[in-house]
Amino acid sequence: MPERVAITGPPGSGKSTLVKKVIDLLGRRAGGVLAREVRRGRERTGFLLEDLLTGDQGTLASLDGPGPKVGRYRVCLRDLEEVGAEAVERAVREAEVVVIDEVGPMELLSGPFTGAVEAALASDKAMLVVVHAKSSHPLAERIRMELRLFVVTEESRDRLPEEVISALAPQL
């Protein structure tokens, strides 16, 4: 079975930053979806999605967009499915490492997205997945149980890129 890693930690701990560093250093074709914060000054106003293989972007959530509400944000299910789910499906077909940033309350609202994550888990691909630390959704719990789990903290975040790379690609 390929190496599979999950990353978790509190909001703002550097999970997505860690994923980007690992992708840059890994030296393997990574595909899937990255999430990025959108800020206006010091205020976080939402999240963007990016397909790692195509560069396509969409809105995951915003303060005033359409869709169901999670906390103070509204989730754009259309972009989550058209950019996020399709990016994961494409990565299973075309990439060496499937990256999913993140499996959390917003993403778990979408049946097509959760289906794409399930298909990725059923594949024979290496995976790097960010999983929400407190979600009790069965898919989030499964990821935390089945994948090698790293917890990002202020103390661990500087050493984790090398540890995650060693876990994903032990022969490197």
C-alpha positions in Angstrom: 0.0 0.0 0.0 1.3 3.5 -0.8 2.3 5.9 2.0 -0.6 7.9 3.2 -0.4 10.9 5.6 -3.0 13.0 7.3 -2.2 16.4 8.9 -4.4 18.0 11.5 -4.2 20.9 14.0 -6.1 23.9 15.2 -7.2 26.7 12.8 -4.3 28.9 11.9 -1.6 26.4 12.9 0.0 26.2 9.5 -1.6 23.1 8.0 -2.0 24.4 4.5 1.5 26.1 4.6 2.9 22.7 5.6 1.2 21.0 2.7 2.6 23.5 0.2 6.1 23.1 1.6 5.8 19.3 1.4 4.6 19.5 -2.2 7.4 21.8 -3.2 10.0 19.5 -1.6 8.6 16.1 -2.5 9.7 15.8 -6.0 6.7 13.8 -7.2 3.7 14.9 -9.3 1.1 16.0 -6.9 -2.5 16.7 -7.8 -5.6 17.4 -5.9 -6.9 20.5 -4.2 -5.4 23.2 -2.0 -7.3 25.7 0.1 -6.1 29.3 0.7 -7.4 32.0 3.0 -8.8 35.1 1.5 -8.0 38.2 3.5 -9.1 41.8 3.5 -6.5 43.5 5.6 -6.2 41.5 8.8 -9.7 40.0 8.4 -10.2 36.5 6.9 -13.1 36.8 4.5 -13.2 33.4 3.0 -11.3 30.5 1.3 -10.3 29.8 -2.3 -9.8 26.3 -3.8 -7.0 25.6 -6.3 -6.6 22.5 -8.5 -2.9 21.6 -8.3 -2.8 20.1 -11.8 -4.7 22.6 -13.8 -4.5 25.8 -11.7 -8.3 26.2 -11.9 -9.6 28.2 -8.9 -13.0 28.5 -7.2 -14.5 29.8 -4.0 -14.8 27.4 -1.1 -16.5 29.9 1.2 -17.1 33.6 1.7 -18.8 35.8 4.2 -21.6 36.8 1.8 -21.7 34.2 -1.0 -24.4 31.6 -1.7 -24.8 28.3 0.0 -25.1 26.7 3.4 -23.6 28.4 6.4 -20.7 27.0 8.4 -19.7 29.3 11.2 -19.6 32.8 9.7 -19.0 31.6 6.1 -21.3 30.5 3.3 -20.0 27.4 1.4 -20.1 27.6 -2.4 -21.1 24.0 -3.2 -20.9 24.6 -6.9 -17.2 25.5 -6.8 -16.5 22.8 -4.2 -17.8 20.2 -6.6 -16.6 21.7 -9.9 -13.1 22.6 -8.7 -12.5 20.6 -5.5 -14.1 17.2 -6.3 -12.9 17.3 -9.9 -9.4 18.1 -8.7 -9.4 15.1 -6.4 -10.8 12.8 -9.1 -8.2 14.1 -11.6 -5.4 13.5 -9.2 -6.4 9.9 -8.7 -6.1 9.4 -12.5 -3.0 11.5 -13.2 -0.9 12.3 -10.1 1.6 10.3 -8.0 0.4 11.9 -4.8 -3.2 12.9 -4.1 -3.5 16.1 -2.0 -6.7 17.1 -0.3 -6.7 20.3 1.7 -9.0 19.8 3.7 -11.6 17.4 4.8 -13.7 19.4 7.3 -17.2 20.7 8.0 -17.4 22.9 4.8 -16.1 20.2 2.5 -18.2 17.4 4.1 -21.4 19.2 3.0 -20.8 18.1 -0.5 -21.8 14.5 -1.6 -19.6 14.7 -4.7 -16.6 15.9 -2.7 -16.9 13.3 -0.1 -17.4 10.7 -2.9 -14.2 11.9 -4.5 -12.3 11.6 -1.2 -13.7 8.1 -0.7 -12.6 7.1 -4.2 -9.1 8.5 -3.5 -9.0 6.4 -0.3 -10.0 3.3 -2.3 -7.2 4.0 -4.9 -3.7 2.8 -4.8 -2.3 6.3 -4.6 -0.1 8.0 -2.0 -2.1 10.7 -0.2 -1.5 13.8 1.8 -4.7 14.9 3.5 -5.6 17.8 5.8 -8.3 16.7 8.2 -10.3 18.8 10.6 -9.2 18.1 14.1 -12.6 18.0 15.8 -15.0 16.7 13.1 -16.9 13.6 14.1 -18.0 12.9 10.5 -17.3 9.2 9.7 -15.0 10.2 6.8 -12.9 12.5 8.9 -12.7 9.9 11.7 -11.7 7.2 9.1 -8.9 9.4 7.7 -7.6 10.1 11.2 -7.6 6.3 12.0 -6.3 4.9 8.7 -3.6 7.4 7.7 -0.4 8.2 9.5 -1.4 11.3 11.5 0.8 14.4 12.1 -0.4 17.2 14.4 0.7 20.7 13.5 1.5 22.9 16.5 3.6 26.0 16.9 6.3 23.7 18.3 6.1 21.0 15.6 5.5 23.0 12.4 9.2 23.7 11.6 10.3 20.1 11.8 7.2 18.5 10.2 8.0 19.1 6.5 10.9 16.6 6.6 9.0 14.1 8.8 6.0 14.2 6.4 8.2 13.8 3.4 10.0 10.8 5.1 6.6 9.2 5.7 5.3 9.8 2.2 8.5 8.8 0.4 10.7 6.8 2.7 13.0 5.8 -0.2 14.0 9.4 -0.9 
